[in-house]
Amino acid sequence: MKLPIPFLNKKGKDKGYYLALILDYEKTSSVILEEEEGKLKIVGKHTEHFELTLETIPQDELITLIDKTISKAEEVLPPNIETHKTIFGVKENWVDTESKKIKKEYLIKLKKVCDELDLNPIGFIVINEAIANLLAHEEGSPLSAILIDVGKKTAHLTLFRGGKVSESISGLIAHSIPATVDSLLKNFTAAVLPTKILLFHTKDAKELSHHFINHEWSKSLPFLHPPLVSVLPKDYDTRAVTYGAGQQMGFEILGLLEKVQSDENLLDKNDQIQEEKYIEPTTPSPAEPGNFGFVQDQDIAKQSVKESVVEIAADEAIDQSPKIEVQKNETISGEESNVNLNGTNAEINTYENDNTPKSKREKNSTFAGALAMVPQFSFPRIKSVSNFFAKNKSLKLPLIIIGAILIFVVALSLFYFYSVKAQIILTVKPKIVTQDSNVTFSTTGANDFSKNIIAAHSISTDIDGELSTPATGKKDAGNKAKGSVTIYNNSENPVQLSSGTSLKSSNGIIFTTDKDINIASASGDIFSGTKPGTAQVGVTAKDLGTESNLPSNAKFAIGSNSSLAGKNDSAFSGGSKKNITVVSAADLAKLKSDLPKSLEKKAADELSKKIGPSETLLPGFSKITLGKTKFDKGVDDEAKEVKLVATVSFDGMSYQNDDLENYDKSVLKDHYSQDISFADKSLKNEVKDSKIKNDNEISAKLKITTGLLPKIDNNEVVSKLKNKSPKNAKEILNSLPQIAESEIKFSPNILFLSSLFPMLPKNISIIVKPNE
């Protein structure tokens, strides 16, 4: 390399230079970018191939090869000018999928390269994602394809869906490249593979295309129809990295070669390779920042790269390494550069609508020139036809017959060429697939499919209802026994008993006094004898039951006072008991719970009447409120049953059928491919396990079922049927994927003219319909 000198001033009036250094599996490329007044263009580039691979090449040899490519590419620069600011293009496996940063072991390699070659790193881009980004820019749609990097010894496959890397795999090339690709594709876990395959880094594009044309893909591969294989232009990866870098730095890109190809595939007509031509593109609009971050903690799309200092390496493992010197004595810090190109969206088809390859147009032109050189022939003039036939009477009839036959053949040929038409009816069997998803129906906002949110509408209804339930409470009912007891006081002091004093009979039954009484003290003396004081009082049994009906002369104890006792002179009566059914609190609670449940079907019917024909009512209710309740019995009331009359308010949600169908399609396209098509009326969904999250949201599980139709290229089918008999044509048609039945109709159906298909493609029509 040349000796380093300081960068030019920041006024933007002089030219600035950048280096795009691309490290691929089997080669390294250097691209010199010249920037002047915010416009960027390629001024030099050079590529060197490794004898081994990037993973196995020694570090010193790698630095030598990189130095060689940079020096060769810099030969176009003015004297004493060299590049320092460097954008790296790296392989996918160099970047950690979670942190989106270069892995530590590769970061160390890059740091050594920067140290040895005096490079100032300003960012990195993943090569495959850069290619997807450029293809998306050229086509205006996200990439859904299989991208294959073809090397001398290895093949590297990357599966893109909706512009994002889904899966990737690498392997050594064995036997042939198509066979290797076929084998590697079996390792992908996708249920359906995209039918677009893009190859790059291959030198023998035409020869390789013939190999793919003759290759029969394994039947176990989940293609909806045979894949279409195309070859990207030479150095497309360097152009993609250059475009991505310029896009993110906010520069206009001048002179970036864009590919223009015919719509014919490599496997189509005459096995011809698509030709490339290059045009000067219009100035692209500045890129949106966000997907290609270059500067740590800064957005390079919003500032001049000349004013940026980017940190590329390392973390704790290499903090002790020498730091890379950059402009104005600033150093690269010990943190990893978080520079990545992700989120590139592309669905591949980078061809313009030029249906005739260049080689074919050249052949037509040559043929037209040769035709112009053919001299015009004139027929001999016969002065008298009648004289001729008079002299040659034997030739008259044969000539007339021959002439008539010739006229008939010509007329029939013209009729066949311009008038006979063929209609091909293909009945396809949809591929039934299912997909589960967790969704939230919300009444607070619009659809947000990225967050699995579907907009819903809130509706409510009030239902009057009544419900009865048997009473389940139990209690004893009856009367308490009553009678009169004489109280004896054998103490020297009078005793007063208050109402409710307990008396216990000799058989253990408790009675209580009905009123307050005073009992006089005992009278007499030891000589004449003592006589206890007495008083009578009415008593009532404490408990219900006939066992309280005591006979006369029953004795009673009064508390623990041994001086007091009681006895009834007459038997007690009136005691009775029976067990009855009453209303319990649990009966009332059960009615409150069961009444709304009994009205749910009626409420759902009422809510269904309130929605439009394009809406569907969600199962379940977001809120149930019980109001205006009235019970005909109270707790402990004797009853066989109790009844509740109430008004119940039901709140529900409905959704637009189109919203759910669009969500279904979005989920299926994200899972399979953006270009899939669905059989008519095959899209079905089942909402189950709905649960109330809050008054405004219901979560549910969604089971989506649909029939996927194969993508059939009508032009390709017509091309395959050219000059085929109906029998051979049927065999070709029945070999197409998911074909259940094929039918060919000729119009007019003339027996011997219907042995071949019409010559004009416009006279052949194809109708595809699902199998009912």
C-alpha positions in Angstrom: 0.0 0.0 0.0 1.0 3.6 -0.3 2.1 5.6 2.7 -0.8 7.1 4.7 -1.4 10.8 4.6 -4.1 12.8 6.4 -7.6 13.0 5.0 -8.7 16.0 3.0 -10.5 18.9 4.7 -14.1 18.6 5.7 -15.5 21.4 3.4 -16.7 18.8 0.9 -15.2 20.7 -2.1 -12.4 18.2 -2.7 -12.7 14.5 -3.5 -12.7 12.0 -0.7 -12.0 8.2 -1.1 -13.4 5.2 0.7 -12.4 1.5 0.6 -15.0 -1.3 0.5 -13.1 -4.5 1.5 -15.1 -7.7 0.9 -14.1 -10.9 2.6 -16.0 -13.8 1.1 -15.6 -17.6 1.4 -13.0 -18.1 -1.3 -11.9 -14.6 -2.3 -11.3 -11.0 -1.2 -12.2 -7.9 -3.2 -11.3 -4.2 -2.8 -13.4 -1.5 -4.3 -12.3 2.2 -4.3 -15.1 4.7 -4.0 -14.7 8.3 -4.9 -16.9 10.9 -3.2 -17.3 14.4 -4.4 -20.0 16.8 -3.3 -22.2 14.1 -1.8 -21.9 11.8 -4.8 -20.3 8.4 -4.7 -18.9 6.3 -7.6 -16.7 3.3 -8.1 -13.3 4.2 -9.6 -11.3 1.0 -9.1 -11.6 -2.6 -7.9 -9.6 -5.8 -7.8 -10.2 -9.3 -6.6 -7.8 -12.1 -5.4 -8.9 -15.7 -4.8 -7.7 -17.8 -1.9 -5.9 -21.1 -2.5 -7.8 -22.4 0.5 -10.8 -20.7 2.2 -11.1 -17.6 4.3 -11.6 -19.8 7.4 -8.3 -21.7 6.8 -6.0 -19.2 5.2 -3.1 -18.1 7.5 -3.4 -14.6 8.9 -0.2 -13.4 7.3 -1.2 -14.7 3.9 -4.6 -13.1 4.3 -3.0 -9.7 5.0 -0.7 -10.1 2.0 -3.6 -10.9 -0.4 -5.7 -8.0 1.0 -2.8 -5.7 0.6 -2.4 -6.8 -3.0 -6.1 -6.2 -3.8 -6.0 -2.7 -2.2 -2.8 -1.7 -4.0 -4.2 -2.9 -7.4 -7.5 -1.1 -6.9 -5.7 2.1 -5.8 -3.7 2.3 -9.0 -6.4 4.6 -10.4 -5.9 7.1 -7.7 -3.9 10.3 -8.1 -0.3 10.3 -6.7 0.1 10.4 -3.0 -3.6 9.6 -2.4 -4.7 6.4 -0.7 -7.7 5.1 1.1 -8.1 4.6 4.8 -11.8 4.8 5.6 -13.0 1.2 5.2 -16.3 -0.5 5.0 -16.0 -4.3 5.5 -18.3 -6.8 3.7 -18.3 -10.0 5.8 -19.9 -13.4 5.7 -23.1 -14.2 7.5 -21.4 -16.6 10.0 -19.0 -13.8 11.1 -21.9 -12.0 12.9 -23.6 -13.1 16.1 -27.4 -13.5 15.3 -28.5 -12.1 18.7 -26.2 -9.1 19.3 -25.7 -8.3 15.5 -22.0 -7.8 16.2 -18.9 -9.4 14.7 -17.9 -12.4 16.7 -14.8 -12.0 18.9 -12.5 -14.4 16.9 -13.2 -12.6 13.6 -13.0 -9.2 15.3 -9.4 -10.1 16.2 -8.6 -11.0 12.6 -10.0 -7.7 11.3 -8.1 -5.7 14.0 -4.8 -7.2 12.8 -5.7 -6.4 9.2 -6.4 -2.8 10.2 -3.2 -2.5 12.2 -1.0 -3.9 9.5 -2.6 -2.0 6.6 -3.4 1.3 8.3 -7.1 1.0 7.7 -9.7 3.1 9.5 -12.9 1.0 9.8 -16.2 2.8 9.6 -18.6 -0.2 9.6 -19.4 -3.6 8.2 -22.2 -5.1 6.0 -23.2 -8.8 5.7 -22.7 -9.7 2.1 -25.8 -11.9 1.6 -28.1 -9.2 3.3 -26.5 -6.5 1.1 -27.4 -8.6 -2.0 -31.0 -9.0 -0.8 -31.2 -5.2 -0.2 -30.0 -4.4 -3.7 -32.4 -6.9 -5.2 -35.2 -5.4 -3.2 -34.2 -1.9 -4.4 -34.2 -3.0 -8.1 -37.5 -4.9 -7.8 -39.3 -2.8 -5.1 -40.4 -5.9 -3.1 -38.8 -8.0 -0.3 -36.7 -10.9 -1.2 -38.1 -14.4 -0.9 -35.7 -16.8 -2.6 -32.8 -19.2 -2.0 -29.4 -17.4 -2.5 -26.5 -19.7 -3.4 -22.9 -18.6 -3.3 -21.1 -21.0 -5.7 -17.3 -21.4 -5.0 -14.7 -23.7 -6.4 -15.0 -26.2 -3.6 -18.0 -25.1 -1.6 -21.6 -24.0 -2.0 -23.4 -21.8 0.6 -27.2 -21.6 0.7 -29.2 -18.8 2.4 -33.0 -18.9 2.6 -34.6 -15.5 2.5 -38.3 -14.9 3.4 -39.8 -11.5 3.3 -36.3 -10.0 3.1 -35.0 -11.7 6.2 -32.6 -14.6 6.6 -34.6 -17.7 7.7 -32.0 -20.4 7.4 -28.5 -21.0 6.0 -26.3 -24.0 5.3 -22.9 -24.7 3.7 -21.3 -27.8 2.2 -18.5 -29.2 0.0 -19.4 -29.6 -3.7 -19.6 -33.3 -4.5 -20.3 -34.8 -8.0 -22.1 -31.7 -9.3 -23.3 -28.3 -8.1 -27.0 -29.1 -8.7 -26.7 -32.4 -6.9 -25.0 -30.6 -4.0 -27.6 -27.9 -3.8 -30.4 -30.6 -4.0 -28.8 -32.4 -1.0 -28.2 -29.3 1.0 -31.8 -28.1 0.5 -33.0 -31.2 2.4 -31.5 -29.8 5.5 -33.8 -26.8 5.5 -36.8 -27.0 7.9 -39.2 -24.8 6.0 -42.5 -26.4 5.2 -42.5 -24.8 1.7 -39.4 -23.6 -0.2 -39.4 -20.5 -2.4 -39.2 -21.5 -6.1 -36.7 -18.8 -7.0 -33.0 -19.8 -6.8 -30.3 -17.1 -7.4 -26.7 -18.1 -8.0 -23.6 -15.9 -7.8 -19.8 -16.1 -7.9 -20.1 -18.7 -10.7 -17.8 -18.3 -13.7 -19.3 -20.8 -16.1 -22.9 -19.5 -15.9 -24.0 -21.1 -19.2 -22.6 -24.5 -18.5 -24.0 -24.5 -15.0 -27.4 -23.5 -16.2 -27.5 -26.5 -18.5 -26.7 -28.7 -15.5 -29.6 -27.3 -13.6 -31.9 -27.7 -16.6 -31.1 -31.4 -16.8 -31.3 -31.9 -13.0 -34.3 -33.6 -11.6 -35.1 -32.3 -8.2 -35.7 -34.7 -5.3 -39.4 -35.3 -4.8 -39.0 -34.9 -1.1 -38.1 -31.2 -1.5 -41.2 -29.0 -0.5 -41.4 -26.9 -3.7 -44.9 -25.8 -4.8 -43.6 -26.1 -8.5 -40.2 -26.6 -10.1 -37.8 -23.9 -9.1 -36.6 -21.2 -11.5 -32.8 -20.8 -11.4 -31.1 -17.6 -12.3 -27.5 -16.4 -12.3 -26.7 -12.9 -10.8 -24.2 -10.8 -12.8 -20.5 -11.0 -12.1 -19.3 -9.0 -9.1 -22.9 -8.5 -7.9 -21.8 -8.9 -4.3 -19.3 -6.0 -4.6 -22.0 -3.8 -6.2 -24.4 -4.8 -3.4 -22.0 -3.9 -0.6 -21.1 -0.6 -2.4 -24.8 0.2 -2.8 -25.6 -0.6 0.8 -22.7 1.5 2.1 -23.5 4.5 0.0 -27.1 4.2 0.8 -26.5 4.3 4.5 -24.0 7.1 4.3 -26.6 9.3 2.5 -24.6 9.6 -0.8 -26.0 9.7 -4.3 -24.6 6.7 -6.1 -23.3 7.4 -9.6 -22.5 4.8 -12.3 -23.6 1.8 -10.2 -24.3 -0.8 -12.8 -27.8 -2.3 -12.6 -28.7 -5.6 -14.2 -31.4 -5.7 -16.9 -32.6 -9.2 -17.8 -35.4 -10.8 -19.7 -38.3 -12.4 -17.9 -37.2 -15.8 -19.3 -35.6 -18.1 -16.8 -32.4 -20.1 -17.3 -34.6 -23.2 -17.5 -36.8 -21.7 -20.3 -36.6 -21.4 -24.0 -33.7 -22.8 -25.9 -31.7 -23.3 -22.7 -30.3 -19.8 -23.2 -28.5 -17.9 -20.4 -30.0 -14.5 -19.6 -27.9 -11.8 -20.9 -26.8 -8.8 -18.8 -26.6 -5.2 -19.8 -25.9 -2.2 -17.7 -27.7 1.1 -17.6 -27.0 4.4 -15.7 -29.6 4.3 -12.9 -31.5 7.3 -11.7 -30.3 8.8 -8.5 -31.7 6.8 -5.6 -33.4 8.6 -2.8 -31.5 8.7 0.5 -31.8 5.6 2.5 -33.8 5.5 5.7 -31.4 5.1 8.6 -31.8 2.3 11.0 -31.0 -1.0 9.3 -27.4 -0.3 8.4 -25.9 1.3 11.6 -22.3 2.3 11.0 -21.1 4.4 13.9 -21.4 3.3 17.5 -24.1 5.4 19.4 -24.6 7.6 16.3 -26.5 7.5 13.1 -24.2 7.9 10.2 -27.1 8.6 7.8 -27.6 11.9 9.7 -24.1 13.2 9.6 -21.0 13.3 7.4 -18.9 10.2 7.5 -15.8 12.4 7.4 -16.8 13.6 10.9 -17.4 10.1 12.3 -15.0 8.0 14.4 -16.2 4.4 14.4 -15.1 1.8 16.9 -14.7 -1.7 15.5 -12.9 -3.9 18.0 -12.9 -5.6 20.5 -14.1 -6.5 24.0 -12.3 -7.6 27.1 -10.4 -10.3 25.3 -8.5 -7.8 23.2 -8.5 -4.7 25.3 -4.7 -5.2 25.7 -4.1 -5.1 22.0 -2.6 -2.1 20.3 -5.3 0.4 19.3 -6.0 1.4 15.6 -4.9 4.9 14.9 -7.5 7.1 13.2 -7.9 10.6 12.0 -6.9 13.4 14.4 -5.2 11.0 16.8 -8.5 9.4 17.8 -8.4 5.7 18.6 -10.7 2.8 18.2 -12.2 1.9 21.5 -12.4 -1.5 23.1 -16.0 -2.1 22.2 -17.4 -4.1 19.3 -18.7 -2.2 16.4 -22.4 -2.6 16.2 -22.6 -2.2 12.4 -24.9 -4.4 10.5 -27.1 -4.6 7.5 -30.3 -6.3 8.5 -34.0 -6.0 7.8 -33.4 -6.0 4.1 -36.6 -6.8 2.4 -36.8 -8.4 -1.0 -38.7 -10.8 -3.1 -36.4 -11.7 -5.9 -37.0 -11.0 -9.6 -34.3 -8.6 -10.8 -35.3 -8.6 -14.4 -36.9 -6.1 -16.6 -39.7 -7.0 -19.0 -37.5 -7.8 -22.0 -38.8 -11.1 -23.2 -36.2 -11.7 -25.9 -32.6 -12.4 -24.8 -29.9 -10.5 -26.6 -28.5 -13.6 -28.2 -31.9 -14.4 -29.7 -32.4 -10.9 -31.1 -29.0 -11.2 -32.8 -30.0 -14.5 -34.4 -33.2 -12.9 -35.7 -31.3 -10.0 -37.1 -28.9 -12.2 -38.9 -31.7 -14.3 -40.4 -33.5 -11.2 -41.6 -30.3 -10.0 -43.4 -29.8 -13.4 -45.1 -33.4 -13.3 -46.2 -33.0 -10.0 -47.8 -30.2 -11.4 -50.1 -32.5 -14.1 -51.6 -33.3 -13.1 -55.2 -37.0 -12.9 -56.2 -38.1 -15.8 -58.5 -40.5 -15.2 -61.4 -42.7 -17.9 -62.9 -42.5 -18.6 -66.7 -45.3 -16.9 -68.7 -47.6 -19.1 -70.8 -49.1 -17.2 -73.6 -52.1 -19.4 -74.0 -53.3 -21.7 -71.3 -56.0 -23.1 -73.5 -53.4 -23.9 -76.2 -51.1 -25.5 -73.6 -53.9 -27.8 -72.4 -55.1 -28.4 -75.9 -51.7 -29.8 -76.8 -51.3 -31.6 -73.4 -54.8 -33.0 -72.7 -53.5 -35.8 -70.6 -52.0 -33.3 -68.1 -55.1 -31.3 -67.6 -56.8 -33.4 -65.0 -53.7 -34.3 -63.0 -52.7 -30.6 -62.9 -56.1 -29.5 -61.8 -56.1 -32.1 -59.1 -52.6 -31.2 -57.9 -53.6 -27.5 -58.0 -56.7 -28.2 -56.0 -54.7 -30.2 -53.5 -52.1 -27.5 -53.1 -54.8 -24.8 -52.7 -56.5 -27.0 -50.1 -53.3 -27.7 -48.2 -52.4 -24.0 -48.2 -55.9 -23.0 -47.1 -55.9 -25.7 -44.4 -52.4 -24.6 -43.2 -53.5 -21.0 -43.0 -56.7 -22.1 -41.2 -54.8 -24.2 -38.8 -52.2 -21.5 -38.2 -54.6 -18.7 -37.5 -57.9 -20.3 -36.5 -57.4 -23.5 -34.5 -57.2 -22.8 -30.8 -56.5 -25.0 -27.7 -57.9 -24.6 -24.3 -56.1 -26.3 -21.4 -58.0 -26.8 -18.2 -55.8 -27.8 -15.2 -57.6 -29.0 -12.1 -55.2 -28.6 -9.2 -55.4 -30.2 -5.8 -54.8 -27.6 -3.1 -52.1 -28.4 -0.5 -53.9 -28.2 2.8 -51.9 -26.5 5.5 -52.7 -25.4 9.0 -51.1 -22.7 11.1 -51.8 -21.8 14.8 -51.5 -18.3 16.2 -52.3 -16.5 19.5 -54.3 -13.3 18.9 -55.9 -10.5 20.9 -59.2 -8.9 19.9 -59.2 -5.3 21.1 -61.8 -2.5 21.1 -59.2 0.2 21.8 -57.5 0.6 18.4 -56.9 -0.4 14.8 -55.5 -3.7 13.5 -51.8 -4.3 14.2 -50.9 -7.6 12.6 -47.3 -7.3 13.6 -48.4 -7.6 17.3 -51.2 -10.1 16.6 -53.9 -7.5 17.4 -57.2 -7.5 15.5 -59.6 -4.6 15.9 -63.0 -5.5 17.5 -66.3 -3.7 18.1 -68.1 -3.7 21.5 -71.8 -4.6 21.7 -74.2 -5.2 24.6 -77.7 -6.4 25.5 -79.9 -6.7 28.6 -81.9 -10.0 29.1 -84.7 -10.4 31.7 -84.8 -13.9 33.2 -86.0 -16.0 36.2 -84.7 -19.2 37.7 -85.8 -21.4 40.5 -83.8 -23.9 42.6 -84.8 -26.4 45.3 -84.2 -25.2 48.9 -81.5 -27.1 50.5 -81.4 -25.7 54.1 -82.6 -27.7 57.1 -83.7 -26.7 60.6 -85.8 -28.0 63.5 -89.4 -26.6 64.1 -91.9 -27.3 66.9 -92.8 -26.3 70.6 -91.0 -26.3 73.9 -92.5 -28.1 76.9 -93.9 -26.0 79.7 -94.8 -26.5 83.3 -94.6 -25.3 87.0 -91.9 -26.1 89.5 -91.8 -25.6 93.2 -88.5 -24.2 94.4 -87.3 -25.2 97.9 -84.9 -23.1 99.9 -83.2 -24.9 102.8 -80.8 -22.1 103.7 -81.2 -19.5 106.5 -81.3 -16.7 104.0 -83.9 -15.9 101.4 -82.9 -16.4 97.7 -83.9 -14.4 94.7 -83.9 -16.1 91.2 -84.1 -13.9 88.1 -86.0 -14.8 85.0 -84.1 -17.2 82.7 -82.4 -19.1 85.6 -81.5 -22.6 84.4 -83.0 -25.7 86.1 -81.6 -29.1 85.3 -83.8 -32.1 85.6 -82.6 -35.4 86.9 -82.5 -36.8 83.3 -80.3 -33.8 82.2 -82.9 -31.7 80.4 -82.5 -27.9 80.9 -85.5 -25.6 81.7 -85.4 -21.9 82.4 -87.6 -19.8 84.7 -90.2 -17.6 83.1 -90.0 -14.8 85.7 -88.1 -13.5 88.7 -89.0 -15.1 92.1 -88.1 -14.7 95.8 -87.8 -17.8 98.0 -88.1 -17.4 101.7 -85.5 -18.8 104.1 -86.1 -22.0 106.0 -88.1 -21.8 109.3 -88.1 -23.8 112.6 -85.2 -25.0 114.8 -83.2 -28.0 115.6 -85.6 -29.2 118.2 -88.9 -28.8 116.4 -87.3 -29.4 113.0 -86.8 -26.9 110.0 -89.1 -26.3 107.2 -87.7 -25.0 103.8 -89.1 -21.9 102.2 -90.9 -22.5 98.9 -92.0 -20.6 95.8 -93.6 -21.7 92.6 -92.5 -20.5 89.1 -93.3 -21.4 85.5 -90.5 -22.9 83.5 -89.9 -23.6 79.7 -87.7 -26.2 78.2 -84.6 -24.8 76.5 -84.9 -27.1 73.5 -87.7 -28.4 71.3 -88.8 -32.0 71.6 -91.2 -34.4 73.4 -88.4 -35.5 75.7 -89.1 -32.3 77.7 -92.6 -33.5 78.6 -91.5 -34.6 82.1 -93.9 -36.5 84.5 -94.8 -35.1 87.9 -92.5 -35.3 90.8 -89.5 -34.8 88.7 -86.6 -33.3 90.6 -84.5 -30.3 89.5 -81.1 -28.9 90.5 -80.5 -25.2 90.4 -77.0 -24.4 89.6 -74.4 -25.5 92.2 -76.4 -24.3 95.2 -77.0 -27.4 97.3 -79.6 -25.5 99.5 -81.9 -25.1 96.5 -83.9 -27.7 94.7 -87.1 -28.0 92.7 -89.9 -30.4 92.0 -92.9 -30.3 89.7 -96.3 -31.3 91.1 -97.8 -31.8 87.7 -96.4 -33.2 84.5 -95.0 -31.0 81.8 -96.6 -30.9 78.4 -96.5 -29.2 75.0 -93.0 -30.3 73.9 -92.7 -31.2 70.2 -90.2 -31.2 67.3 -89.9 -31.8 63.6 -87.1 -31.2 60.9 -88.2 -28.8 58.0 -86.6 -27.6 54.7 -85.7 -23.9 54.5 -83.9 -21.5 52.2 -80.2 -21.3 52.7 -77.7 -18.5 51.8 -76.0 -21.0 49.4 -79.3 -21.4 47.5 -79.4 -17.6 46.8 -75.7 -17.6 45.7 -76.4 -20.5 43.4 -79.2 -18.7 41.7 -77.0 -15.6 41.2 -74.4 -17.8 39.5 -76.7 -20.0 37.4 -79.2 -17.4 36.0 -76.6 -15.6 33.8 -75.4 -19.0 32.5 -78.9 -20.0 31.6 -79.3 -16.8 29.6 -76.0 -16.9 27.6 -77.4 -18.6 24.5 -80.3 -16.1 24.4 -77.8 -13.3 24.9 -75.6 -14.5 22.1 -78.6 -14.7 19.8 -79.5 -11.1 20.7 -75.9 -9.9 20.2 -75.8 -11.7 16.8 -78.8 -9.7 15.6 -77.0 -6.5 16.4 -74.0 -7.1 14.1 -73.7 -6.7 10.3 -73.4 -9.5 7.7 -69.7 -8.8 7.4 -69.0 -9.3 11.1 -68.7 -12.3 13.4 -69.5 -12.4 17.1 -66.6 -13.6 19.3 -67.4 -16.6 21.5 -67.8 -15.7 25.1 -68.5 -12.3 26.7 -66.2 -9.6 27.8 -68.4 -8.6 30.8 -71.6 -10.0 32.6 -73.5 -7.8 35.1 -76.4 -9.0 37.3 -78.9 -6.2 38.2 -82.4 -5.7 39.6 -82.4 -9.0 41.6 -85.5 -10.2 43.5 -85.9 -13.4 45.5 -89.3 -14.7 46.5 -88.0 -16.2 49.8 -85.5 -15.2 52.3 -82.8 -17.2 54.2 -84.3 -19.7 56.8 -87.8 -19.3 55.3 -89.5 -22.7 55.2 -89.9 -23.6 51.4 -89.4 -26.3 48.9 -87.8 -24.0 46.4 -86.7 -20.4 45.9 -86.9 -18.2 42.8 -84.8 -15.3 41.4 -86.1 -12.7 39.0 -83.3 -10.4 37.6 -82.0 -8.5 34.6 -78.6 -9.5 33.3 -76.4 -7.3 31.1 -74.1 -9.1 28.6 -71.1 -7.3 26.8 -69.6 -9.0 23.8 -67.2 -8.3 20.9 -67.4 -8.7 17.1 -64.8 -8.4 14.4 -64.8 -7.7 10.7 -64.5 -10.9 8.6 -62.1 -9.2 6.2 -59.8 -8.2 9.1 -59.5 -11.8 10.3 -59.0 -13.1 6.7 -56.3 -10.5 6.0 -54.6 -11.4 9.2 -54.8 -15.1 8.2 -53.1 -14.4 4.9 -50.5 -12.2 6.5 -49.5 -15.1 8.9 -49.4 -17.6 6.1 -47.4 -15.5 3.8 -44.9 -14.7 6.6 -44.6 -18.4 7.3 -44.4 -19.7 3.7 -43.9 -17.2 0.9 -45.2 -13.8 -0.1 -46.2 -15.1 -3.6 -48.3 -18.0 -2.5 -51.9 -18.2 -3.7 -55.0 -19.6 -2.0 -57.7 -21.8 -3.3 -61.1 -20.1 -3.5 -63.1 -20.4 -0.3 -60.5 -22.6 1.3 -59.4 -20.1 3.9 -61.0 -21.1 7.2 -60.3 -20.2 10.8 -61.4 -21.4 14.2 -61.3 -19.1 17.2 -61.1 -21.1 20.4 -60.0 -20.9 24.1 -61.1 -17.2 24.3 -60.3 -15.6 27.6 -61.2 -12.1 29.0 -58.0 -10.1 29.5 -59.9 -6.9 30.6 -63.1 -5.1 29.6 -61.6 -4.1 26.3 -59.6 -7.2 25.2 -60.2 -10.9 24.6 -57.3 -13.3 23.9 -57.9 -16.4 21.9 -56.1 -19.2 20.0 -56.6 -19.1 16.2 -56.3 -22.2 14.0 -56.0 -21.3 10.3 -56.6 -23.8 7.6 -56.3 -23.2 3.9 -55.4 -24.8 0.5 -52.3 -23.5 -1.2 -52.3 -23.6 -5.0 -49.1 -24.2 -7.1 -47.7 -21.3 -9.0 -48.0 -22.2 -12.7 -46.2 -20.2 -15.3 -48.5 -20.2 -18.3 -45.7 -19.1 -20.7 -43.5 -22.0 -19.5 -46.3 -24.5 -19.9 -47.1 -23.3 -23.4 -43.4 -23.5 -24.3 -43.2 -27.1 -23.1 -46.3 -28.1 -25.1 -44.9 -26.7 -28.4 -45.1 -29.2 -31.2 -46.3 -31.9 -28.8 -49.1 -34.4 -29.5 -52.2 -34.3 -27.2 -51.0 -37.6 -25.6 -47.5 -36.2 -24.8 -49.0 -33.0 -23.7 -51.3 -34.7 -21.2 -48.2 -36.5 -19.8 -46.4 -33.2 -19.4 -49.5 -31.5 -17.8 -50.1 -34.4 -15.4 -46.5 -34.2 -14.2 -46.9 -30.6 -13.0 -47.1 -30.3 -9.2 -50.5 -30.8 -7.5 -52.3 -31.5 -10.8 -55.3 -33.7 -10.1 -56.7 -33.7 -13.7 -55.9 -32.1 -17.1 -58.2 -31.5 -20.1 -57.4 -30.3 -23.6 -60.1 -28.8 -25.8 -59.6 -27.8 -29.4 -61.7 -25.3 -31.2 -62.8 -26.2 -33.9 -62.2 -29.8 -33.0 -61.1 -31.2 -36.5 -59.7 -34.7 -36.1 -56.5 -34.5 -38.0 -55.8 -30.9 -37.1 -56.1 -31.6 -33.4 -53.0 -33.9 -33.4 -50.7 -30.9 -32.7 -51.0 -27.8 -30.6 -51.6 -24.4 -32.4 -48.4 -22.7 -33.6 -49.3 -19.3 -32.2 -48.9 -19.1 -28.4 -51.8 -16.6 -28.3 -54.1 -19.4 -29.5 -53.4 -21.5 -26.4 -55.2 -20.6 -23.2 -54.7 -22.1 -19.8 -57.4 -22.2 -17.1 -56.4 -23.3 -13.6 -59.1 -24.3 -11.2 -59.0 -26.0 -7.8 -60.3 -29.5 -7.3 -63.7 -29.3 -5.7 
